[in-house]
Amino acid sequence: MNALALTLVLHTSLLASAPSYADALQDAKTNNRPLVVLVGADWCPGCISMKHSTIPTLQRNGKLHDVAFTMVNTDSEPELARKLMRGGSIPQLIVFSNTAQGWKRLQLTGAQSTSSVESLIEQARQMQTSEVHPVSTLIGAE
């Protein structure tokens, strides 16, 4: 029982430290790395699974180390969530990657396994270029 409690505390502390969207966006621009955004809500079962299982597993395994990661709550940040989302289903995991053709968007919708999210992030890393492009296509980059 103590191990379960410790695991829940660690998961909560990892997610509590997720930066705001504005901070993650700045990190992505400054450090030229993919921007990974989890859009969801506290009442959504798939979002809860992503927030409390999938994302913490990726964080523990170092898979979010070289990306800018944040979460956007549809209830507390509805305008930003609407701008980011494509379609109305949640959760949505959105990845913006700076490519040779400029910033490109990749997305997964619905609860996802750790391996599917890891594959999406790896795809974004492979697309990432060292050349810096304008970020006007990113939400909030104005």
Steps between C-alpha positions, in 0.01 A plus 500: 500500500786741577651445156168591336471817710859598414434441130191723510691775682783483245255512207322800652826687564626434147181638346471789743828628364374518140561854377228725364433497128672840464811372682512177298455697178789726597712195582421345159592822320813576705641149503370395156327186620161341437204637696281225647156606629249276676152654475242348731273539802494375857166319450608309185598132561738490200660827610547367852669190359734712287572743785553245777644200315629558147671839546666415835635176350650697211647753746655227718650333193654828377285513186393862569853617580570684175151635427306792644198344672185658643138424572196713415176445690189555289304622803751748642642617164210455255608764247855363470367143486262592214787660307720193544244226443393347173159350559322479832627169638742491791767422593704638214876471500637763263864524395645797314836431336733746326572342160689610191163628368410685822299391804285188443225353714450136594212376715356200680139508621362285779678311778827361367751240607847601608645344186271694263585831670869411500478425125334835431764687699778310323343592164501866607865476609596353163317783319668762719767704328777712646394788275278748683172598331248766588246370748199693378318172425505404868208598720599784730815580304374841388 
